[in-house]
Amino acid sequence: MQKMLVKSIMLYSLLCAQAFAVEIKDVTTHPNDYFLTENQAPDSLQLLSPPSFTSVEFLRDKAMYDWGKSMRHTERGRQAYIDADSSKENVTQQFSTSFGFDISAIKTPEIYKLITTMKEDAGDLATRSAKNYYNRIRPFSFFNEPTCRPEDEKTLSTNGSYPSGHTTIGFAISLVLAEINPQRQNEILKRGLEVGESRVICGYHWQSDIDAARVMAASVVAQLHANAQFNQQLAKAKMEFNRLKTNQQNKK
């Protein structure tokens, strides 16, 4: 009887350990989706804190929320709806025009691999601790109003608003793509800024969520540059871009 009890405890402990391991998403558990481990990523909880709802900064948040609502039925609002899709394919397509080349798994496999792998280093690891700790209510929930993309509201209402994961992804990717193609850095960085702006237009995030996310984007890109696997893939992406540029010039 005692042996059976010991075995049961050991089995339970093993299952708990396995379940805990699955919950920790980083390069050690999802090697194709991350470059960094959870401990290597910048800690948003140590770097950030959201403004209170009685602060002067929140008045700006409210003003930007009202501005965002006014933009929803414009061409910019339609772009914000598209930007809300965080799938790998859409994230890469978001930057194709500003980058000057179509970014896809087929046409630019090395660039595609680089930015789709770093995507969750930015949007998840670099924002996870502050999101979980503060669990800040999102604007559409705070005001009990619809967003630009109602199909995402149920999912988003269950997780924290601060800082914005979409914005961290978008701005981090823009920083890296601007390094690969510096001649178009202004167009690329502007597009990265617009991804964050789109979150305000949709009503998913406060402006202060966006501002904090840009800090985390710069922080995670700095850390990625200290990672050997990232640097290897970045080198491949730069070589691929140089080939594309040479082929384009040869066709002229």
PyRosetta script that sets phi, psi and omega in degrees:
from pyrosetta import init, pose_from_sequence

init()
pose = pose_from_sequence("MQKMLVKSIMLYSLLCAQAFAVEIKDVTTHPNDYFLTENQAPDSLQLLSPPSFTSVEFLRDKAMYDWGKSMRHTERGRQAYIDADSSKENVTQQFSTSFGFDISAIKTPEIYKLITTMKEDAGDLATRSAKNYYNRIRPFSFFNEPTCRPEDEKTLSTNGSYPSGHTTIGFAISLVLAEINPQRQNEILKRGLEVGESRVICGYHWQSDIDAARVMAASVVAQLHANAQFNQQLAKAKMEFNRLKTNQQNKK")
pose.set_psi(1, -44.4)
pose.set_omega(1, 180.0)
pose.set_phi(2, -64.4)
pose.set_psi(2, -40.2)
pose.set_omega(2, 179.1)
pose.set_phi(3, -63.1)
pose.set_psi(3, -39.3)
pose.set_omega(3, 179.5)
pose.set_phi(4, -64.9)
pose.set_psi(4, -38.1)
pose.set_omega(4, 178.8)
pose.set_phi(5, -64.9)
pose.set_psi(5, -43.5)
pose.set_omega(5, 178.9)
pose.set_phi(6, -61.9)
pose.set_psi(6, -44.0)
pose.set_omega(6, 179.3)
pose.set_phi(7, -62.7)
pose.set_psi(7, -39.1)
pose.set_omega(7, -179.9)
pose.set_phi(8, -64.9)
pose.set_psi(8, -41.9)
pose.set_omega(8, 178.8)
pose.set_phi(9, -64.3)
pose.set_psi(9, -42.6)
pose.set_omega(9, 179.5)
pose.set_phi(10, -63.1)
pose.set_psi(10, -41.8)
pose.set_omega(10, 179.8)
pose.set_phi(11, -65.3)
pose.set_psi(11, -42.2)
pose.set_omega(11, 179.2)
pose.set_phi(12, -62.6)
pose.set_psi(12, -42.5)
pose.set_omega(12, 180.0)
pose.set_phi(13, -63.5)
pose.set_psi(13, -40.2)
pose.set_omega(13, 178.9)
pose.set_phi(14, -64.1)
pose.set_psi(14, -43.8)
pose.set_omega(14, 179.5)
pose.set_phi(15, -64.2)
pose.set_psi(15, -39.8)
pose.set_omega(15, 177.9)
pose.set_phi(16, -63.9)
pose.set_psi(16, -41.4)
pose.set_omega(16, 179.8)
pose.set_phi(17, -64.6)
pose.set_psi(17, -40.4)
pose.set_omega(17, 179.2)
pose.set_phi(18, -66.0)
pose.set_psi(18, -41.2)
pose.set_omega(18, 179.7)
pose.set_phi(19, -64.4)
pose.set_psi(19, -40.1)
pose.set_omega(19, 179.7)
pose.set_phi(20, -65.8)
pose.set_psi(20, -39.0)
pose.set_omega(20, -179.3)
pose.set_phi(21, -63.9)
pose.set_psi(21, -37.7)
pose.set_omega(21, -180.0)
pose.set_phi(22, -65.9)
pose.set_psi(22, -35.5)
pose.set_omega(22, -177.2)
pose.set_phi(23, -68.2)
pose.set_psi(23, -29.6)
pose.set_omega(23, -179.8)
pose.set_phi(24, -82.5)
pose.set_psi(24, 101.5)
pose.set_omega(24, -178.6)
pose.set_phi(25, -95.1)
pose.set_psi(25, 115.2)
pose.set_omega(25, 172.9)
pose.set_phi(26, -162.1)
pose.set_psi(26, -166.5)
pose.set_omega(26, -175.0)
pose.set_phi(27, -64.6)
pose.set_psi(27, -23.4)
pose.set_omega(27, -178.9)
pose.set_phi(28, -74.8)
pose.set_psi(28, -26.1)
pose.set_omega(28, -179.5)
pose.set_phi(29, -111.0)
pose.set_psi(29, -25.3)
pose.set_omega(29, 179.1)
pose.set_phi(30, -132.1)
pose.set_psi(30, 72.2)
pose.set_omega(30, -172.0)
pose.set_phi(31, -61.9)
pose.set_psi(31, -21.3)
pose.set_omega(31, -179.9)
pose.set_phi(32, -89.2)
pose.set_psi(32, -5.3)
pose.set_omega(32, -174.4)
pose.set_phi(33, -115.0)
pose.set_psi(33, -4.9)
pose.set_omega(33, -176.9)
pose.set_phi(34, -143.8)
pose.set_psi(34, 155.8)
pose.set_omega(34, 166.6)
pose.set_phi(35, -101.8)
pose.set_psi(35, -29.5)
pose.set_omega(35, -171.1)
pose.set_phi(36, -106.9)
pose.set_psi(36, 159.5)
pose.set_omega(36, 167.2)
pose.set_phi(37, -90.0)
pose.set_psi(37, 165.6)
pose.set_omega(37, 179.9)
pose.set_phi(38, -58.8)
pose.set_psi(38, -38.7)
pose.set_omega(38, -178.2)
pose.set_phi(39, -73.0)
pose.set_psi(39, -23.5)
pose.set_omega(39, -179.7)
pose.set_phi(40, -81.5)
pose.set_psi(40, -27.0)
pose.set_omega(40, -176.0)
pose.set_phi(41, -70.5)
pose.set_psi(41, 148.8)
pose.set_omega(41, 175.0)
pose.set_phi(42, -60.4)
pose.set_psi(42, 141.4)
pose.set_omega(42, -174.7)
pose.set_phi(43, -93.7)
pose.set_psi(43, 105.7)
pose.set_omega(43, -177.1)
pose.set_phi(44, -62.7)
pose.set_psi(44, -29.6)
pose.set_omega(44, -179.9)
pose.set_phi(45, -67.5)
pose.set_psi(45, -32.7)
pose.set_omega(45, 177.8)
pose.set_phi(46, -78.0)
pose.set_psi(46, -24.1)
pose.set_omega(46, -173.5)
pose.set_phi(47, -98.4)
pose.set_psi(47, -23.0)
pose.set_omega(47, -168.7)
pose.set_phi(48, -129.5)
pose.set_psi(48, 157.4)
pose.set_omega(48, 167.8)
pose.set_phi(49, -153.7)
pose.set_psi(49, 133.3)
pose.set_omega(49, -175.9)
pose.set_phi(50, -75.4)
pose.set_psi(50, 154.2)
pose.set_omega(50, 176.0)
pose.set_phi(51, -71.9)
pose.set_psi(51, 152.1)
pose.set_omega(51, 176.7)
pose.set_phi(52, -75.8)
pose.set_psi(52, 161.2)
pose.set_omega(52, -179.4)
pose.set_phi(53, -76.0)
pose.set_psi(53, -0.2)
pose.set_omega(53, 175.7)
pose.set_phi(54, -110.0)
pose.set_psi(54, 8.7)
pose.set_omega(54, -175.8)
pose.set_phi(55, -89.3)
pose.set_psi(55, 163.6)
pose.set_omega(55, 174.7)
pose.set_phi(56, -63.7)
pose.set_psi(56, -36.5)
pose.set_omega(56, -179.6)
pose.set_phi(57, -61.3)
pose.set_psi(57, -32.4)
pose.set_omega(57, 178.9)
pose.set_phi(58, -68.5)
pose.set_psi(58, -28.0)
pose.set_omega(58, 175.3)
pose.set_phi(59, -61.2)
pose.set_psi(59, -37.5)
pose.set_omega(59, 175.5)
pose.set_phi(60, -67.2)
pose.set_psi(60, -41.6)
pose.set_omega(60, 176.4)
pose.set_phi(61, -56.2)
pose.set_psi(61, -45.3)
pose.set_omega(61, -179.2)
pose.set_phi(62, -65.5)
pose.set_psi(62, -42.4)
pose.set_omega(62, 179.5)
pose.set_phi(63, -62.6)
pose.set_psi(63, -41.3)
pose.set_omega(63, 179.7)
pose.set_phi(64, -70.2)
pose.set_psi(64, -33.0)
pose.set_omega(64, 175.6)
pose.set_phi(65, -62.3)
pose.set_psi(65, -45.3)
pose.set_omega(65, 178.9)
pose.set_phi(66, -63.6)
pose.set_psi(66, -40.1)
pose.set_omega(66, 176.4)
pose.set_phi(67, -61.3)
pose.set_psi(67, -44.0)
pose.set_omega(67, -179.1)
pose.set_phi(68, -58.8)
pose.set_psi(68, -43.9)
pose.set_omega(68, 178.5)
pose.set_phi(69, -59.9)
pose.set_psi(69, -36.3)
pose.set_omega(69, -178.3)
pose.set_phi(70, -69.4)
pose.set_psi(70, -15.8)
pose.set_omega(70, -176.7)
pose.set_phi(71, -96.2)
pose.set_psi(71, -7.8)
pose.set_omega(71, -169.6)
pose.set_phi(72, -65.2)
pose.set_psi(72, -31.7)
pose.set_omega(72, -178.4)
pose.set_phi(73, -99.5)
pose.set_psi(73, 32.2)
pose.set_omega(73, 176.2)
pose.set_phi(74, -118.4)
pose.set_psi(74, 176.1)
pose.set_omega(74, 175.9)
pose.set_phi(75, -61.1)
pose.set_psi(75, -37.3)
pose.set_omega(75, 177.1)
pose.set_phi(76, -63.9)
pose.set_psi(76, -36.5)
pose.set_omega(76, 177.5)
pose.set_phi(77, -66.0)
pose.set_psi(77, -36.7)
pose.set_omega(77, 177.2)
pose.set_phi(78, -66.0)
pose.set_psi(78, -37.0)
pose.set_omega(78, 176.4)
pose.set_phi(79, -66.2)
pose.set_psi(79, -37.3)
pose.set_omega(79, 178.6)
pose.set_phi(80, -62.2)
pose.set_psi(80, -38.1)
pose.set_omega(80, 177.2)
pose.set_phi(81, -61.6)
pose.set_psi(81, -43.7)
pose.set_omega(81, 179.4)
pose.set_phi(82, -66.4)
pose.set_psi(82, -41.2)
pose.set_omega(82, -179.1)
pose.set_phi(83, -62.9)
pose.set_psi(83, -22.5)
pose.set_omega(83, -177.7)
pose.set_phi(84, -68.9)
pose.set_psi(84, -18.4)
pose.set_omega(84, 177.4)
pose.set_phi(85, -76.7)
pose.set_psi(85, 114.7)
pose.set_omega(85, -175.8)
pose.set_phi(86, -101.7)
pose.set_psi(86, 19.2)
pose.set_omega(86, 176.7)
pose.set_phi(87, -65.1)
pose.set_psi(87, 157.0)
pose.set_omega(87, -178.8)
pose.set_phi(88, -56.5)
pose.set_psi(88, -42.0)
pose.set_omega(88, -176.4)
pose.set_phi(89, -66.0)
pose.set_psi(89, -41.8)
pose.set_omega(89, -178.9)
pose.set_phi(90, -72.1)
pose.set_psi(90, -38.2)
pose.set_omega(90, 179.7)
pose.set_phi(91, -59.9)
pose.set_psi(91, -40.9)
pose.set_omega(91, 179.7)
pose.set_phi(92, -71.9)
pose.set_psi(92, -39.3)
pose.set_omega(92, 179.6)
pose.set_phi(93, -67.5)
pose.set_psi(93, -27.3)
pose.set_omega(93, 178.1)
pose.set_phi(94, -54.4)
pose.set_psi(94, -29.9)
pose.set_omega(94, -172.8)
pose.set_phi(95, -108.5)
pose.set_psi(95, -0.8)
pose.set_omega(95, -175.4)
pose.set_phi(96, -60.9)
pose.set_psi(96, -46.0)
pose.set_omega(96, -178.1)
pose.set_phi(97, -64.6)
pose.set_psi(97, -47.5)
pose.set_omega(97, -178.4)
pose.set_phi(98, -68.7)
pose.set_psi(98, -30.8)
pose.set_omega(98, 179.6)
pose.set_phi(99, -73.9)
pose.set_psi(99, -27.7)
pose.set_omega(99, 178.2)
pose.set_phi(100, 95.7)
pose.set_psi(100, -3.9)
pose.set_omega(100, 177.9)
pose.set_phi(101, -142.6)
pose.set_psi(101, 149.5)
pose.set_omega(101, 177.7)
pose.set_phi(102, -70.7)
pose.set_psi(102, 120.3)
pose.set_omega(102, 179.6)
pose.set_phi(103, -96.9)
pose.set_psi(103, 116.1)
pose.set_omega(103, 180.0)
pose.set_phi(104, -155.3)
pose.set_psi(104, 165.9)
pose.set_omega(104, -179.6)
pose.set_phi(105, -64.1)
pose.set_psi(105, -26.0)
pose.set_omega(105, -177.6)
pose.set_phi(106, -90.1)
pose.set_psi(106, -48.0)
pose.set_omega(106, -173.4)
pose.set_phi(107, -82.1)
pose.set_psi(107, -34.0)
pose.set_omega(107, -179.1)
pose.set_phi(108, -136.5)
pose.set_psi(108, 66.9)
pose.set_omega(108, -172.8)
pose.set_phi(109, -60.2)
pose.set_psi(109, -34.6)
pose.set_omega(109, -178.0)
pose.set_phi(110, -74.2)
pose.set_psi(110, -41.7)
pose.set_omega(110, 176.8)
pose.set_phi(111, -66.5)
pose.set_psi(111, -41.6)
pose.set_omega(111, 178.3)
pose.set_phi(112, -59.7)
pose.set_psi(112, -46.4)
pose.set_omega(112, -179.8)
pose.set_phi(113, -62.9)
pose.set_psi(113, -39.8)
pose.set_omega(113, -179.3)
pose.set_phi(114, -60.5)
pose.set_psi(114, -53.6)
pose.set_omega(114, -172.3)
pose.set_phi(115, -79.3)
pose.set_psi(115, -26.4)
pose.set_omega(115, 176.4)
pose.set_phi(116, -78.2)
pose.set_psi(116, -22.6)
pose.set_omega(116, 175.2)
pose.set_phi(117, -79.7)
pose.set_psi(117, -41.8)
pose.set_omega(117, -179.6)
pose.set_phi(118, -74.5)
pose.set_psi(118, -13.1)
pose.set_omega(118, -177.0)
pose.set_phi(119, -51.3)
pose.set_psi(119, -48.3)
pose.set_omega(119, -177.1)
pose.set_phi(120, -84.5)
pose.set_psi(120, -20.6)
pose.set_omega(120, 168.9)
pose.set_phi(121, -57.4)
pose.set_psi(121, -40.0)
pose.set_omega(121, -179.8)
pose.set_phi(122, -80.0)
pose.set_psi(122, -57.6)
pose.set_omega(122, -171.5)
pose.set_phi(123, -74.1)
pose.set_psi(123, -20.6)
pose.set_omega(123, -178.9)
pose.set_phi(124, -112.6)
pose.set_psi(124, -67.1)
pose.set_omega(124, -173.7)
pose.set_phi(125, -59.8)
pose.set_psi(125, -42.1)
pose.set_omega(125, -174.7)
pose.set_phi(126, -76.6)
pose.set_psi(126, -10.8)
pose.set_omega(126, -178.9)
pose.set_phi(127, -119.3)
pose.set_psi(127, -12.0)
pose.set_omega(127, -168.5)
pose.set_phi(128, -56.2)
pose.set_psi(128, -50.1)
pose.set_omega(128, -171.6)
pose.set_phi(129, -66.0)
pose.set_psi(129, -43.8)
pose.set_omega(129, 179.4)
pose.set_phi(130, -69.6)
pose.set_psi(130, -40.1)
pose.set_omega(130, 178.2)
pose.set_phi(131, -58.0)
pose.set_psi(131, -47.6)
pose.set_omega(131, -177.2)
pose.set_phi(132, -68.6)
pose.set_psi(132, -38.6)
pose.set_omega(132, -175.2)
pose.set_phi(133, -73.6)
pose.set_psi(133, -50.1)
pose.set_omega(133, -175.8)
pose.set_phi(134, -82.2)
pose.set_psi(134, -32.0)
pose.set_omega(134, -179.7)
pose.set_phi(135, 43.2)
pose.set_psi(135, 49.9)
pose.set_omega(135, -175.1)
pose.set_phi(136, -66.9)
pose.set_psi(136, 134.4)
pose.set_omega(136, -179.5)
pose.set_phi(137, -67.4)
pose.set_psi(137, 141.1)
pose.set_omega(137, -179.8)
pose.set_phi(138, -80.8)
pose.set_psi(138, 155.4)
pose.set_omega(138, -176.6)
pose.set_phi(139, -55.0)
pose.set_psi(139, -45.4)
pose.set_omega(139, -176.0)
pose.set_phi(140, -64.8)
pose.set_psi(140, -31.1)
pose.set_omega(140, 176.2)
pose.set_phi(141, -76.3)
pose.set_psi(141, -38.8)
pose.set_omega(141, -180.0)
pose.set_phi(142, -59.9)
pose.set_psi(142, -44.3)
pose.set_omega(142, -177.6)
pose.set_phi(143, -94.9)
pose.set_psi(143, -5.1)
pose.set_omega(143, -178.2)
pose.set_phi(144, 53.9)
pose.set_psi(144, 51.6)
pose.set_omega(144, -178.3)
pose.set_phi(145, -127.4)
pose.set_psi(145, 158.0)
pose.set_omega(145, 179.8)
pose.set_phi(146, -72.2)
pose.set_psi(146, 163.7)
pose.set_omega(146, 178.7)
pose.set_phi(147, -109.9)
pose.set_psi(147, -174.7)
pose.set_omega(147, 177.0)
pose.set_phi(148, -79.5)
pose.set_psi(148, -13.8)
pose.set_omega(148, -175.3)
pose.set_phi(149, -140.9)
pose.set_psi(149, 79.0)
pose.set_omega(149, -172.8)
pose.set_phi(150, -57.8)
pose.set_psi(150, -26.3)
pose.set_omega(150, -176.7)
pose.set_phi(151, -65.9)
pose.set_psi(151, -16.8)
pose.set_omega(151, 180.0)
pose.set_phi(152, -98.9)
pose.set_psi(152, -6.1)
pose.set_omega(152, -171.1)
pose.set_phi(153, -63.4)
pose.set_psi(153, -42.5)
pose.set_omega(153, -176.5)
pose.set_phi(154, -60.6)
pose.set_psi(154, -44.8)
pose.set_omega(154, -179.6)
pose.set_phi(155, -67.8)
pose.set_psi(155, -45.5)
pose.set_omega(155, -175.5)
pose.set_phi(156, -70.2)
pose.set_psi(156, -26.8)
pose.set_omega(156, -178.5)
pose.set_phi(157, -68.3)
pose.set_psi(157, -12.8)
pose.set_omega(157, -177.5)
pose.set_phi(158, -97.5)
pose.set_psi(158, -2.9)
pose.set_omega(158, 178.5)
pose.set_phi(159, -131.1)
pose.set_psi(159, 162.2)
pose.set_omega(159, -171.5)
pose.set_phi(160, -68.9)
pose.set_psi(160, 153.2)
pose.set_omega(160, -176.8)
pose.set_phi(161, -90.4)
pose.set_psi(161, -19.8)
pose.set_omega(161, -168.3)
pose.set_phi(162, -118.5)
pose.set_psi(162, 123.7)
pose.set_omega(162, -8.5)
pose.set_phi(163, -84.0)
pose.set_psi(163, 173.6)
pose.set_omega(163, -177.6)
pose.set_phi(164, -76.7)
pose.set_psi(164, 120.9)
pose.set_omega(164, 177.8)
pose.set_phi(165, -68.9)
pose.set_psi(165, -42.2)
pose.set_omega(165, 178.6)
pose.set_phi(166, -58.4)
pose.set_psi(166, -43.1)
pose.set_omega(166, -179.0)
pose.set_phi(167, -66.7)
pose.set_psi(167, -41.0)
pose.set_omega(167, 178.4)
pose.set_phi(168, -60.9)
pose.set_psi(168, -42.5)
pose.set_omega(168, 176.5)
pose.set_phi(169, -60.4)
pose.set_psi(169, -53.1)
pose.set_omega(169, -174.4)
pose.set_phi(170, -61.7)
pose.set_psi(170, -44.8)
pose.set_omega(170, -177.1)
pose.set_phi(171, -74.8)
pose.set_psi(171, -35.9)
pose.set_omega(171, 177.0)
pose.set_phi(172, -62.6)
pose.set_psi(172, -44.4)
pose.set_omega(172, 178.4)
pose.set_phi(173, -62.9)
pose.set_psi(173, -40.1)
pose.set_omega(173, -179.9)
pose.set_phi(174, -63.8)
pose.set_psi(174, -36.7)
pose.set_omega(174, 178.1)
pose.set_phi(175, -64.0)
pose.set_psi(175, -41.0)
pose.set_omega(175, -178.8)
pose.set_phi(176, -72.5)
pose.set_psi(176, -43.4)
pose.set_omega(176, 179.1)
pose.set_phi(177, -65.5)
pose.set_psi(177, -33.4)
pose.set_omega(177, 176.9)
pose.set_phi(178, -67.2)
pose.set_psi(178, -29.0)
pose.set_omega(178, 175.2)
pose.set_phi(179, -71.5)
pose.set_psi(179, -37.5)
pose.set_omega(179, 179.9)
pose.set_phi(180, -70.8)
pose.set_psi(180, -40.1)
pose.set_omega(180, -178.6)
pose.set_phi(181, -126.2)
pose.set_psi(181, 73.7)
pose.set_omega(181, -175.2)
pose.set_phi(182, -63.2)
pose.set_psi(182, -22.4)
pose.set_omega(182, 179.5)
pose.set_phi(183, -66.0)
pose.set_psi(183, -21.9)
pose.set_omega(183, 179.3)
pose.set_phi(184, -115.8)
pose.set_psi(184, 27.8)
pose.set_omega(184, -176.2)
pose.set_phi(185, -61.1)
pose.set_psi(185, -37.4)
pose.set_omega(185, -178.2)
pose.set_phi(186, -65.0)
pose.set_psi(186, -44.8)
pose.set_omega(186, 178.6)
pose.set_phi(187, -63.6)
pose.set_psi(187, -42.0)
pose.set_omega(187, -177.6)
pose.set_phi(188, -67.8)
pose.set_psi(188, -46.5)
pose.set_omega(188, -178.5)
pose.set_phi(189, -67.1)
pose.set_psi(189, -36.4)
pose.set_omega(189, 176.2)
pose.set_phi(190, -60.9)
pose.set_psi(190, -40.6)
pose.set_omega(190, 178.5)
pose.set_phi(191, -65.5)
pose.set_psi(191, -38.2)
pose.set_omega(191, 177.1)
pose.set_phi(192, -62.6)
pose.set_psi(192, -39.0)
pose.set_omega(192, 176.9)
pose.set_phi(193, -66.4)
pose.set_psi(193, -37.0)
pose.set_omega(193, -179.0)
pose.set_phi(194, -65.9)
pose.set_psi(194, -32.5)
pose.set_omega(194, 178.6)
pose.set_phi(195, -59.7)
pose.set_psi(195, -41.6)
pose.set_omega(195, 176.7)
pose.set_phi(196, -68.2)
pose.set_psi(196, -43.2)
pose.set_omega(196, 178.7)
pose.set_phi(197, -58.0)
pose.set_psi(197, -36.2)
pose.set_omega(197, 179.8)
pose.set_phi(198, -61.6)
pose.set_psi(198, -31.0)
pose.set_omega(198, 180.0)
pose.set_phi(199, -68.7)
pose.set_psi(199, -32.9)
pose.set_omega(199, 176.0)
pose.set_phi(200, -71.7)
pose.set_psi(200, -43.4)
pose.set_omega(200, 179.6)
pose.set_phi(201, -58.9)
pose.set_psi(201, -40.4)
pose.set_omega(201, -178.8)
pose.set_phi(202, -73.1)
pose.set_psi(202, -19.1)
pose.set_omega(202, -177.9)
pose.set_phi(203, 86.9)
pose.set_psi(203, 13.1)
pose.set_omega(203, -179.7)
pose.set_phi(204, -84.7)
pose.set_psi(204, -25.8)
pose.set_omega(204, -174.3)
pose.set_phi(205, -139.7)
pose.set_psi(205, 150.6)
pose.set_omega(205, 170.1)
pose.set_phi(206, -79.1)
pose.set_psi(206, 156.4)
pose.set_omega(206, 178.0)
pose.set_phi(207, -59.9)
pose.set_psi(207, -36.2)
pose.set_omega(207, 178.8)
pose.set_phi(208, -66.4)
pose.set_psi(208, -27.2)
pose.set_omega(208, 172.5)
pose.set_phi(209, -63.7)
pose.set_psi(209, -39.2)
pose.set_omega(209, -177.8)
pose.set_phi(210, -70.1)
pose.set_psi(210, -45.2)
pose.set_omega(210, -179.7)
pose.set_phi(211, -60.4)
pose.set_psi(211, -43.5)
pose.set_omega(211, 179.3)
pose.set_phi(212, -66.2)
pose.set_psi(212, -36.6)
pose.set_omega(212, -179.5)
pose.set_phi(213, -63.6)
pose.set_psi(213, -35.7)
pose.set_omega(213, 179.4)
pose.set_phi(214, -67.6)
pose.set_psi(214, -32.3)
pose.set_omega(214, 173.6)
pose.set_phi(215, -63.8)
pose.set_psi(215, -44.4)
pose.set_omega(215, -179.2)
pose.set_phi(216, -69.0)
pose.set_psi(216, -32.2)
pose.set_omega(216, 177.3)
pose.set_phi(217, -62.1)
pose.set_psi(217, -47.6)
pose.set_omega(217, 178.8)
pose.set_phi(218, -64.0)
pose.set_psi(218, -37.5)
pose.set_omega(218, -179.1)
pose.set_phi(219, -66.0)
pose.set_psi(219, -43.9)
pose.set_omega(219, -176.9)
pose.set_phi(220, -72.7)
pose.set_psi(220, -33.7)
pose.set_omega(220, 176.6)
pose.set_phi(221, -65.8)
pose.set_psi(221, -38.9)
pose.set_omega(221, 176.0)
pose.set_phi(222, -60.6)
pose.set_psi(222, -42.4)
pose.set_omega(222, 179.2)
pose.set_phi(223, -69.3)
pose.set_psi(223, -37.8)
pose.set_omega(223, 178.1)
pose.set_phi(224, -60.8)
pose.set_psi(224, -34.3)
pose.set_omega(224, 179.3)
pose.set_phi(225, -69.5)
pose.set_psi(225, -9.9)
pose.set_omega(225, 174.4)
pose.set_phi(226, -98.3)
pose.set_psi(226, 6.3)
pose.set_omega(226, -177.0)
pose.set_phi(227, -104.5)
pose.set_psi(227, 125.4)
pose.set_omega(227, -174.6)
pose.set_phi(228, -62.7)
pose.set_psi(228, -42.8)
pose.set_omega(228, -178.4)
pose.set_phi(229, -65.2)
pose.set_psi(229, -40.8)
pose.set_omega(229, 177.1)
pose.set_phi(230, -62.3)
pose.set_psi(230, -46.3)
pose.set_omega(230, -178.4)
pose.set_phi(231, -63.3)
pose.set_psi(231, -36.5)
pose.set_omega(231, 176.5)
pose.set_phi(232, -63.9)
pose.set_psi(232, -44.2)
pose.set_omega(232, -179.8)
pose.set_phi(233, -71.0)
pose.set_psi(233, -34.5)
pose.set_omega(233, 176.5)
pose.set_phi(234, -62.8)
pose.set_psi(234, -40.7)
pose.set_omega(234, 178.2)
pose.set_phi(235, -62.5)
pose.set_psi(235, -41.7)
pose.set_omega(235, 177.7)
pose.set_phi(236, -64.1)
pose.set_psi(236, -40.3)
pose.set_omega(236, 179.8)
pose.set_phi(237, -64.6)
pose.set_psi(237, -39.6)
pose.set_omega(237, 178.9)
pose.set_phi(238, -66.9)
pose.set_psi(238, -39.5)
pose.set_omega(238, 177.0)
pose.set_phi(239, -64.0)
pose.set_psi(239, -41.3)
pose.set_omega(239, 178.6)
pose.set_phi(240, -63.3)
pose.set_psi(240, -42.8)
pose.set_omega(240, 178.9)
pose.set_phi(241, -63.1)
pose.set_psi(241, -41.7)
pose.set_omega(241, 178.9)
pose.set_phi(242, -61.5)
pose.set_psi(242, -37.0)
pose.set_omega(242, 176.2)
pose.set_phi(243, -65.8)
pose.set_psi(243, -43.5)
pose.set_omega(243, 178.8)
pose.set_phi(244, -60.3)
pose.set_psi(244, -44.7)
pose.set_omega(244, -178.6)
pose.set_phi(245, -65.4)
pose.set_psi(245, -40.6)
pose.set_omega(245, 178.7)
pose.set_phi(246, -64.5)
pose.set_psi(246, -43.2)
pose.set_omega(246, 179.7)
pose.set_phi(247, -63.8)
pose.set_psi(247, -38.9)
pose.set_omega(247, 179.4)
pose.set_phi(248, -64.4)
pose.set_psi(248, -42.9)
pose.set_omega(248, -179.7)
pose.set_phi(249, -66.7)
pose.set_psi(249, -36.2)
pose.set_omega(249, -179.0)
pose.set_phi(250, -68.4)
pose.set_psi(250, -24.5)
pose.set_omega(250, -179.2)
pose.set_phi(251, -80.3)
pose.set_psi(251, -16.4)
pose.set_omega(251, -177.7)
pose.set_phi(252, -79.2)
pose.dump_pdb("model.pdb")
